[in-house]
Amino acid sequence: MNARSDRTPAPAAVPRHELIADAALTLLAERGMRGLTHRAVDEEAGLPQGSTSNVARTRAALLEAAVRRLAEREMAVLTARERPAAARAEAGSGAEDTGAAVAEALSLALHRYLSRHRELLLARYELALEATRRPELRAVYDRAGRAFREPMAAMLAAAGSADPERHAMNMVAWCDGILFSCTAGQFHAAVPTRAALRTSCAELLDGMLRG
């Protein structure tokens, strides 16, 4: 199968190592971990046989490249202006404005994941499970996750959280739960509206900050 997702950049638009990592993510989403082979990545990417091996010689190297590319593409789900820090700067500098900016940005990110980037979520779940079996992949996966978790804790601190690290864990866990439930769990049949996600996020933040 050589059909690419419309979210995957065209071959001429990206360096070969990114093209290969994007193809690996597509395969993980479509076929699962067992469908990820160097030969399959070559075919999915439309590259000559052996191209993937030249970039990522081992399966471990291919998985690590997929995790790094996944983090890059997930970071691009929101533009720089749409991220919580930028939204907070536009809204104001108070704690209440910060909490509203976090709810706004998170609800937008969640809705985009569920409506436009389901492939990335499925690939992430495959890689997360594989990371539980490969310590070297676990280290790469956790390092990529800090790029999302640490800014969350900083934003919650700015919003008035008395325990930003714990609250960041709770918020990340809630977001992960929403994404999984609406992608592969009991609520997969329909994507929640942006308004519903924003309301739920605001309610959760309100409970944290008031507490």
Accessible surface in RSA format (square Angstrom, percent):
REM  Atomic radii and reference values for relative SASA: ProtOr
REM  Chains: A
REM  Algorithm: Lee & Richards
REM  Probe-radius: 1.40
REM  Slices: 20
REM RES _ NUM      All-atoms   Total-Side   Main-Chain    Non-polar    All polar
REM                ABS   REL    ABS   REL    ABS   REL    ABS   REL    ABS   REL
RES MET A   1   132.72  68.7  85.44  56.5  47.28 112.6  77.81  66.2  54.91  72.7
RES ASN A   2    78.71  54.3  66.43  64.2  12.28  29.6  30.06  72.4  48.64  47.0
RES ALA A   3    60.44  55.6  48.07  74.2  12.37  28.1  56.88  80.1   3.55   9.4
RES ARG A   4    77.42  32.5  46.82  23.9  30.59  72.8  18.18  24.9  59.23  35.9
RES SER A   5    23.25  19.6   7.87  10.5  15.38  35.4  19.29  41.1   3.96   5.5
RES ASP A   6   139.27  97.6  94.87  94.4  44.40 105.0  53.14 125.1  86.13  85.9
RES ARG A   7    82.01  34.4  58.89  30.0  23.12  55.1  26.18  35.8  55.83  33.8
RES THR A   8    13.17   9.4   2.11   2.1  11.06  26.4   2.41   3.2  10.76  16.3
RES PRO A   9    39.55  28.8  27.48  25.1  12.07  43.9  39.42  32.5   0.13   0.8
RES ALA A  10    59.05  54.3  50.03  77.2   9.01  20.5  53.92  75.9   5.13  13.6
RES PRO A  11    59.99  43.7  51.48  46.9   8.51  30.9  51.74  42.7   8.24  51.2
RES ALA A  12   109.65 100.8  66.32 102.3  43.33  98.6  78.71 110.8  30.94  82.0
RES ALA A  13    76.49  70.3  37.88  58.5  38.62  87.8  48.71  68.6  27.79  73.6
RES VAL A  14    24.48  16.1  10.28   9.3  14.20  34.2  13.71  11.9  10.77  29.2
RES PRO A  15    71.65  52.2  58.51  53.3  13.14  47.8  70.98  58.6   0.68   4.2
RES ARG A  16   118.19  49.6 106.99  54.5  11.20  26.7  37.90  51.8  80.29  48.7
RES HIS A  17   104.07  56.9  99.45  69.1   4.62  11.8  68.86  71.0  35.21  41.0
RES GLU A  18    40.17  23.1  39.66  30.0   0.51   1.2   3.59   6.9  36.59  29.9
RES LEU A  19     5.95   3.3   5.94   4.3   0.01   0.0   5.94   4.2   0.01   0.0
RES ILE A  20     1.13   0.6   1.13   0.8   0.00   0.0   1.13   0.8   0.00   0.0
RES ALA A  21     3.71   3.4   3.67   5.7   0.04   0.1   3.67   5.2   0.04   0.1
RES ASP A  22     0.00   0.0   0.00   0.0   0.00   0.0   0.00   0.0   0.00   0.0
RES ALA A  23     3.54   3.3   1.77   2.7   1.77   4.0   3.41   4.8   0.12   0.3
RES ALA A  24     0.00   0.0   0.00   0.0   0.00   0.0   0.00   0.0   0.00   0.0
RES LEU A  25     0.00   0.0   0.00   0.0   0.00   0.0   0.00   0.0   0.00   0.0
RES THR A  26     0.90   0.6   0.90   0.9   0.00   0.0   0.00   0.0   0.90   1.4
RES LEU A  27     0.00   0.0   0.00   0.0   0.00   0.0   0.00   0.0   0.00   0.0
RES LEU A  28     1.32   0.7   0.00   0.0   1.32   3.3   0.00   0.0   1.32   3.5
RES ALA A  29    20.50  18.8   3.27   5.1  17.22  39.2   3.51   4.9  16.98  45.0
RES GLU A  30    82.63  47.4  43.81  33.1  38.82  92.4  33.87  65.5  48.76  39.8
RES ARG A  31    98.64  41.4  68.11  34.7  30.54  72.7  41.92  57.3  56.72  34.4
RES GLY A  32    13.89  17.1   0.00   N/A  13.89  17.1  11.42  31.3   2.47   5.5
RES MET A  33    27.35  14.2  24.48  16.2   2.87   6.8  24.48  20.8   2.87   3.8
RES ARG A  34   232.40  97.6 204.16 104.1  28.24  67.2  87.42 119.5 144.99  87.9
RES GLY A  35    16.42  20.3   0.00   N/A  16.42  20.3  14.90  40.9   1.52   3.4
RES LEU A  36     0.57   0.3   0.00   0.0   0.57   1.4   0.00   0.0   0.57   1.5
RES THR A  37    64.17  45.6  61.46  62.3   2.71   6.5  58.62  78.7   5.55   8.4
RES HIS A  38    39.43  21.6  37.28  25.9   2.16   5.5  22.64  23.3  16.80  19.5
RES ARG A  39   151.67  63.7 147.68  75.3   3.98   9.5  48.54  66.3 103.13  62.5
RES ALA A  40     8.99   8.3   7.15  11.0   1.83   4.2   8.28  11.7   0.71   1.9
RES VAL A  41     0.00   0.0   0.00   0.0   0.00   0.0   0.00   0.0   0.00   0.0
RES ASP A  42     2.14   1.5   2.14   2.1   0.00   0.0   0.00   0.0   2.14   2.1
RES GLU A  43    80.72  46.3  71.51  54.1   9.21  21.9  31.64  61.2  49.08  40.1
RES GLU A  44     1.16   0.7   1.05   0.8   0.11   0.3   0.72   1.4   0.44   0.4
RES ALA A  45     0.66   0.6   0.00   0.0   0.66   1.5   0.02   0.0   0.63   1.7
RES GLY A  46    49.75  61.4   0.00   N/A  49.75  61.4  18.97  52.0  30.79  69.0
RES LEU A  47    26.48  14.7  14.48  10.4  12.00  30.2  16.61  11.7   9.87  26.6
RES PRO A  48    91.22  66.5  78.23  71.3  13.00  47.2  90.56  74.8   0.67   4.2
RES GLN A  49    94.00  52.6  64.69  47.3  29.31  69.8  51.82 110.3  42.18  32.0
RES GLY A  50    31.88  39.3   0.00   N/A  31.88  39.3  28.31  77.7   3.57   8.0
RES SER A  51     5.48   4.6   3.31   4.4   2.17   5.0   1.17   2.5   4.31   6.0
RES THR A  52     0.00   0.0   0.00   0.0   0.00   0.0   0.00   0.0   0.00   0.0
RES SER A  53    36.58  30.9  36.30  48.4   0.28   0.7  16.99  36.2  19.60  27.5
RES ASN A  54   117.93  81.3  87.14  84.2  30.78  74.1  22.43  54.0  95.50  92.3
RES VAL A  55    63.37  41.7  30.70  27.8  32.68  78.7  35.37  30.7  28.01  76.0
RES ALA A  56     3.37   3.1   2.35   3.6   1.03   2.3   3.37   4.8   0.00   0.0
RES ARG A  57   177.71  74.6 158.60  80.8  19.11  45.5  66.38  90.7 111.33  67.5
RES THR A  58    76.01  54.1  71.02  72.0   4.99  11.9  69.92  93.9   6.09   9.2
RES ARG A  59    76.88  32.3  71.16  36.3   5.72  13.6  43.47  59.4  33.41  20.2
RES ALA A  60    27.80  25.6  24.92  38.5   2.88   6.6  26.22  36.9   1.58   4.2
RES ALA A  61    35.71  32.8  30.42  46.9   5.29  12.0  33.85  47.7   1.87   4.9
RES LEU A  62     0.27   0.2   0.26   0.2   0.01   0.0   0.26   0.2   0.01   0.0
RES LEU A  63     0.41   0.2   0.41   0.3   0.00   0.0   0.41   0.3   0.00   0.0
RES GLU A  64    37.62  21.6  37.62  28.5   0.00   0.0   0.69   1.3  36.93  30.2
RES ALA A  65    20.17  18.5  17.00  26.2   3.18   7.2  18.32  25.8   1.85   4.9
RES ALA A  66     0.00   0.0   0.00   0.0   0.00   0.0   0.00   0.0   0.00   0.0
RES VAL A  67     2.85   1.9   2.35   2.1   0.50   1.2   2.35   2.0   0.50   1.4
RES ARG A  68   120.27  50.5 116.91  59.6   3.36   8.0  58.62  80.1  61.65  37.4
RES ARG A  69    28.56  12.0  27.04  13.8   1.52   3.6   4.93   6.7  23.64  14.3
RES LEU A  70     6.14   3.4   6.14   4.4   0.00   0.0   6.14   4.3   0.00   0.0
RES ALA A  71    19.69  18.1  16.98  26.2   2.71   6.2  18.66  26.3   1.03   2.7
RES GLU A  72    93.61  53.7  80.58  61.0  13.03  31.0  42.36  81.9  51.25  41.8
RES ARG A  73    25.02  10.5  19.15   9.8   5.88  14.0  13.51  18.5  11.52   7.0
RES GLU A  74    17.15   9.8  12.47   9.4   4.68  11.1   0.00   0.0  17.15  14.0
RES MET A  75    68.53  35.5  65.01  43.0   3.52   8.4  49.64  42.2  18.90  25.0
RES ALA A  76    71.92  66.1  49.09  75.7  22.83  51.9  53.53  75.4  18.38  48.7
RES VAL A  77     8.05   5.3   1.82   1.6   6.23  15.0   3.60   3.1   4.45  12.1
RES LEU A  78    16.67   9.3  15.57  11.1   1.10   2.8  15.57  10.9   1.10   3.0
RES THR A  79    75.68  53.8  68.88  69.8   6.81  16.2  71.73  96.3   3.95   6.0
RES ALA A  80    70.37  64.7  58.33  90.0  12.03  27.4  59.16  83.3  11.20  29.7
RES ARG A  81   173.71  72.9 165.61  84.4   8.09  19.3  68.84  94.1 104.86  63.6
RES GLU A  82    47.86  27.5  40.03  30.3   7.83  18.7  24.54  47.5  23.32  19.0
RES ARG A  83    81.41  34.2  81.41  41.5   0.00   0.0  32.21  44.0  49.20  29.8
RES PRO A  84    27.32  19.9  27.32  24.9   0.00   0.0  27.32  22.6   0.00   0.0
RES ALA A  85    66.19  60.9  58.24  89.9   7.95  18.1  59.30  83.5   6.88  18.2
RES ALA A  86    29.76  27.4  20.92  32.3   8.84  20.1  28.30  39.8   1.47   3.9
RES ALA A  87    22.70  20.9  16.91  26.1   5.79  13.2  20.29  28.6   2.41   6.4
RES ARG A  88    72.50  30.4  72.50  37.0   0.00   0.0   5.95   8.1  66.54  40.3
RES ALA A  89    82.65  76.0  48.02  74.1  34.63  78.8  58.63  82.6  24.02  63.6
RES GLU A  90   115.94  66.6  78.59  59.5  37.36  88.9  46.12  89.2  69.82  57.0
RES ALA A  91    57.68  53.0  23.46  36.2  34.22  77.8  34.45  48.5  23.23  61.5
RES GLY A  92    26.07  32.1   0.00   N/A  26.07  32.1  25.48  69.9   0.59   1.3
RES SER A  93    97.01  82.0  77.79 103.8  19.22  44.3  41.80  89.0  55.21  77.4
RES GLY A  94    36.53  45.0   0.00   N/A  36.53  45.0  33.45  91.8   3.08   6.9
RES ALA A  95    47.48  43.7  37.38  57.7  10.10  23.0  37.57  52.9   9.92  26.3
RES GLU A  96   155.86  89.5 139.97 105.9  15.90  37.8  63.61 123.0  92.25  75.3
RES ASP A  97    54.46  38.1  53.74  53.5   0.72   1.7   1.41   3.3  53.05  52.9
RES THR A  98     0.00   0.0   0.00   0.0   0.00   0.0   0.00   0.0   0.00   0.0
RES GLY A  99     8.76  10.8   0.00   N/A   8.76  10.8   8.02  22.0   0.74   1.7
RES ALA A 100    62.66  57.6  48.05  74.2  14.61  33.2  56.35  79.4   6.31  16.7
RES ALA A 101     5.25   4.8   0.34   0.5   4.91  11.2   5.05   7.1   0.20   0.5
RES VAL A 102     0.34   0.2   0.34   0.3   0.00   0.0   0.34   0.3   0.00   0.0
RES ALA A 103     3.96   3.6   3.96   6.1   0.00   0.0   3.96   5.6   0.00   0.0
RES GLU A 104    73.01  41.9  72.92  55.2   0.09   0.2  35.02  67.7  37.99  31.0
RES ALA A 105     2.49   2.3   0.24   0.4   2.25   5.1   2.45   3.5   0.04   0.1
RES LEU A 106    21.94  12.2  21.94  15.7   0.00   0.0  21.94  15.4   0.00   0.0
RES SER A 107     0.00   0.0   0.00   0.0   0.00   0.0   0.00   0.0   0.00   0.0
RES LEU A 108    30.13  16.8  30.13  21.6   0.00   0.0  30.13  21.2   0.00   0.0
RES ALA A 109    13.81  12.7  13.81  21.3   0.00   0.0  13.81  19.4   0.00   0.0
RES LEU A 110     4.91   2.7   4.91   3.5   0.00   0.0   4.91   3.5   0.00   0.0
RES HIS A 111    50.65  27.7  50.65  35.2   0.00   0.0  29.16  30.1  21.49  25.0
RES ARG A 112    36.78  15.4  36.78  18.8   0.00   0.0   4.17   5.7  32.61  19.8
RES TYR A 113    17.37   8.1  17.37   9.9   0.00   0.0  12.41   9.3   4.96   6.1
RES LEU A 114    14.21   7.9   2.36   1.7  11.85  29.8   2.91   2.0  11.31  30.4
RES SER A 115    60.25  50.9  23.94  31.9  36.32  83.7  26.22  55.8  34.04  47.7
RES ARG A 116   133.85  56.2 128.73  65.6   5.12  12.2  39.49  54.0  94.36  57.2
RES HIS A 117    34.09  18.6  34.09  23.7   0.00   0.0  26.97  27.8   7.12   8.3
RES ARG A 118   121.27  50.9 120.70  61.5   0.57   1.4  44.53  60.9  76.74  46.5
RES GLU A 119    13.37   7.7  10.32   7.8   3.05   7.3   7.87  15.2   5.50   4.5
RES LEU A 120     1.53   0.9   1.53   1.1   0.00   0.0   1.53   1.1   0.00   0.0
RES LEU A 121     0.05   0.0   0.05   0.0   0.00   0.0   0.05   0.0   0.00   0.0
RES LEU A 122    40.01  22.3  38.83  27.8   1.18   3.0  38.99  27.4   1.02   2.8
RES ALA A 123     0.00   0.0   0.00   0.0   0.00   0.0   0.00   0.0   0.00   0.0
RES ARG A 124    32.25  13.5  32.25  16.4   0.00   0.0  12.75  17.4  19.50  11.8
RES TYR A 125    38.93  18.2  37.33  21.2   1.60   4.2  38.63  29.0   0.30   0.4
RES GLU A 126    52.24  30.0  50.56  38.3   1.68   4.0   3.99   7.7  48.26  39.4
RES LEU A 127     0.00   0.0   0.00   0.0   0.00   0.0   0.00   0.0   0.00   0.0
RES ALA A 128    27.45  25.2  26.23  40.5   1.23   2.8  26.45  37.3   1.00   2.7
RES LEU A 129   106.64  59.4 106.58  76.2   0.06   0.2 106.64  74.9   0.00   0.0
RES GLU A 130    18.79  10.8  18.77  14.2   0.02   0.0   0.13   0.3  18.66  15.2
RES ALA A 131     1.88   1.7   0.00   0.0   1.88   4.3   0.00   0.0   1.88   5.0
RES THR A 132    92.37  65.7  55.41  56.2  36.96  88.1  51.18  68.8  41.18  62.3
RES ARG A 133   158.20  66.4 126.49  64.5  31.72  75.5  63.48  86.8  94.72  57.4
RES ARG A 134    57.26  24.0  56.16  28.6   1.09   2.6  12.29  16.8  44.97  27.3
RES PRO A 135   108.25  78.9  96.51  88.0  11.75  42.7 101.97  84.2   6.28  39.1
RES GLU A 136    77.03  44.2  65.84  49.8  11.19  26.6  50.29  97.3  26.74  21.8
RES LEU A 137     1.54   0.9   1.54   1.1   0.00   0.0   1.54   1.1   0.00   0.0
RES ARG A 138    77.63  32.6  77.63  39.6   0.00   0.0  44.41  60.7  33.23  20.1
RES ALA A 139    51.70  47.5  41.46  64.0  10.24  23.3  49.40  69.6   2.31   6.1
RES VAL A 140    11.83   7.8  11.09  10.0   0.74   1.8  11.09   9.6   0.74   2.0
RES TYR A 141    44.33  20.7  42.67  24.3   1.66   4.3  30.81  23.2  13.52  16.7
RES ASP A 142    57.67  40.4  54.51  54.3   3.16   7.5  19.69  46.3  37.98  37.9
RES ARG A 143   129.66  54.4 123.26  62.8   6.40  15.2  51.67  70.6  77.99  47.3
RES ALA A 144    22.45  20.6  12.31  19.0  10.14  23.1  21.73  30.6   0.72   1.9
RES GLY A 145    26.32  32.5   0.00   N/A  26.32  32.5  23.89  65.6   2.43   5.4
RES ARG A 146    91.08  38.2  90.93  46.4   0.15   0.4  21.54  29.4  69.54  42.1
RES ALA A 147    48.95  45.0  31.62  48.8  17.33  39.4  43.10  60.7   5.85  15.5
RES PHE A 148    73.05  36.5  62.86  38.9  10.18  26.5  66.45  40.3   6.60  18.9
RES ARG A 149    94.14  39.5  94.05  47.9   0.09   0.2  31.01  42.4  63.13  38.3
RES GLU A 150   101.50  58.3  93.47  70.7   8.02  19.1  38.83  75.1  62.67  51.2
RES PRO A 151    70.09  51.1  63.56  57.9   6.53  23.7  69.75  57.6   0.35   2.2
RES MET A 152    20.63  10.7  16.66  11.0   3.96   9.4  19.04  16.2   1.58   2.1
RES ALA A 153     7.96   7.3   7.21  11.1   0.75   1.7   7.50  10.6   0.46   1.2
RES ALA A 154    64.15  59.0  49.82  76.9  14.33  32.6  57.98  81.6   6.17  16.4
RES MET A 155    18.36   9.5  18.35  12.1   0.01   0.0   7.34   6.2  11.02  14.6
RES LEU A 156     0.16   0.1   0.16   0.1   0.00   0.0   0.16   0.1   0.00   0.0
RES ALA A 157    49.37  45.4  33.10  51.1  16.27  37.0  34.09  48.0  15.29  40.5
RES ALA A 158    34.84  32.0  11.06  17.1  23.78  54.1  23.54  33.2  11.30  29.9
RES ALA A 159     4.85   4.5   0.11   0.2   4.74  10.8   0.11   0.2   4.74  12.6
RES GLY A 160    46.85  57.8   0.00   N/A  46.85  57.8  26.75  73.4  20.09  45.0
RES SER A 161    13.54  11.4   0.00   0.0  13.54  31.2   0.03   0.1  13.51  18.9
RES ALA A 162   102.78  94.5  61.80  95.4  40.98  93.2  71.92 101.3  30.86  81.7
RES ASP A 163    53.20  37.3  51.09  50.8   2.12   5.0  13.59  32.0  39.61  39.5
RES PRO A 164    36.99  27.0  36.99  33.7   0.00   0.0  36.99  30.5   0.00   0.0
RES GLU A 165   123.09  70.7 116.68  88.3   6.41  15.3  58.22 112.6  64.87  53.0
RES ARG A 166   122.39  51.4 116.24  59.3   6.14  14.6  53.37  72.9  69.02  41.8
RES HIS A 167    11.66   6.4  11.66   8.1   0.00   0.0   4.94   5.1   6.72   7.8
RES ALA A 168     0.53   0.5   0.53   0.8   0.00   0.0   0.53   0.7   0.00   0.0
RES MET A 169   116.94  60.6 114.19  75.6   2.76   6.6  74.96  63.7  41.99  55.6
RES ASN A 170    52.55  36.2  46.68  45.1   5.87  14.1  13.28  32.0  39.27  38.0
RES MET A 171     0.00   0.0   0.00   0.0   0.00   0.0   0.00   0.0   0.00   0.0
RES VAL A 172    46.02  30.3  44.89  40.6   1.13   2.7  46.02  40.0   0.00   0.0
RES ALA A 173    60.07  55.2  46.20  71.3  13.87  31.5  52.02  73.3   8.05  21.3
RES TRP A 174    56.10  22.5  46.62  22.6   9.49  22.3  37.25  19.9  18.85  30.6
RES CYS A 175    13.83  10.5  13.83  15.4   0.00   0.0  11.21  28.4   2.62   2.8
RES ASP A 176    61.52  43.1  59.58  59.3   1.94   4.6  23.07  54.3  38.44  38.3
RES GLY A 177    34.36  42.4   0.00   N/A  34.36  42.4  33.82  92.8   0.54   1.2
RES ILE A 178    40.36  23.0  38.98  29.0   1.37   3.3  39.43  28.4   0.93   2.5
RES LEU A 179     4.87   2.7   4.87   3.5   0.00   0.0   4.87   3.4   0.00   0.0
RES PHE A 180    99.74  49.9  99.74  61.8   0.00   0.0  99.74  60.5   0.00   0.0
RES SER A 181    35.46  30.0  35.37  47.2   0.09   0.2   6.13  13.1  29.32  41.1
RES CYS A 182    13.76  10.4   6.17   6.9   7.60  17.9   0.00   0.0  13.76  14.8
RES THR A 183     4.44   3.2   0.92   0.9   3.52   8.4   0.69   0.9   3.75   5.7
RES ALA A 184    55.99  51.5  22.80  35.2  33.20  75.5  29.29  41.2  26.70  70.7
RES GLY A 185    17.42  21.5   0.00   N/A  17.42  21.5  15.02  41.2   2.40   5.4
RES GLN A 186   164.97  92.3 137.63 100.6  27.34  65.1  48.80 103.9 116.17  88.1
RES PHE A 187   138.40  69.2 132.35  82.0   6.04  15.7 137.55  83.4   0.84   2.4
RES HIS A 188   117.28  64.1  97.06  67.5  20.22  51.7  52.11  53.7  65.16  75.8
RES ALA A 189    94.96  87.3  56.38  87.0  38.58  87.8  63.65  89.6  31.31  82.9
RES ALA A 190    72.62  66.8  59.98  92.6  12.64  28.8  67.13  94.5   5.49  14.5
RES VAL A 191    66.44  43.7  42.98  38.9  23.46  56.5  43.01  37.4  23.43  63.6
RES PRO A 192    34.96  25.5  22.44  20.5  12.52  45.5  34.69  28.6   0.28   1.7
RES THR A 193    84.94  60.4  80.98  82.1   3.96   9.4  77.91 104.6   7.02  10.6
RES ARG A 194    61.55  25.8  58.69  29.9   2.86   6.8  25.00  34.2  36.55  22.2
RES ALA A 195    52.41  48.2  50.12  77.3   2.29   5.2  50.34  70.9   2.07   5.5
RES ALA A 196    49.23  45.3  39.42  60.8   9.81  22.3  47.78  67.3   1.46   3.9
RES LEU A 197     4.38   2.4   3.92   2.8   0.46   1.2   4.37   3.1   0.01   0.0
RES ARG A 198    81.16  34.1  81.16  41.4   0.00   0.0  21.01  28.7  60.15  36.5
RES THR A 199    75.16  53.5  70.50  71.5   4.66  11.1  48.18  64.7  26.99  40.8
RES SER A 200    44.43  37.5  40.63  54.2   3.80   8.8  11.38  24.2  33.04  46.3
RES CYS A 201     0.00   0.0   0.00   0.0   0.00   0.0   0.00   0.0   0.00   0.0
RES ALA A 202    44.56  41.0  39.43  60.9   5.13  11.7  41.48  58.4   3.08   8.2
RES GLU A 203   115.33  66.2 102.12  77.3  13.21  31.5  46.85  90.6  68.48  55.9
RES LEU A 204    53.18  29.6  46.57  33.3   6.61  16.6  52.41  36.8   0.77   2.1
RES LEU A 205     5.24   2.9   5.24   3.7   0.00   0.0   5.24   3.7   0.00   0.0
RES ASP A 206    64.40  45.1  59.68  59.4   4.72  11.2  20.61  48.5  43.79  43.7
RES GLY A 207    47.71  58.8   0.00   N/A  47.71  58.8  36.14  99.2  11.57  25.9
RES MET A 208    19.11   9.9   9.14   6.0   9.97  23.7  14.76  12.5   4.35   5.8
RES LEU A 209    52.10  29.0  28.84  20.6  23.26  58.5  29.62  20.8  22.48  60.5
RES ARG A 210   193.17  81.1 156.13  79.6  37.04  88.2  59.84  81.8 133.33  80.8
RES GLY A 211    95.52 117.8   0.00   N/A  95.52 117.8  49.56 136.0  45.96 102.9
END  Absolute sums over single chains surface
CHAIN  1 A    10642.4       8523.7       2118.7       6109.2       4533.3
END  Absolute sums over all chains
TOTAL         10642.4       8523.7       2118.7       6109.2       4533.3
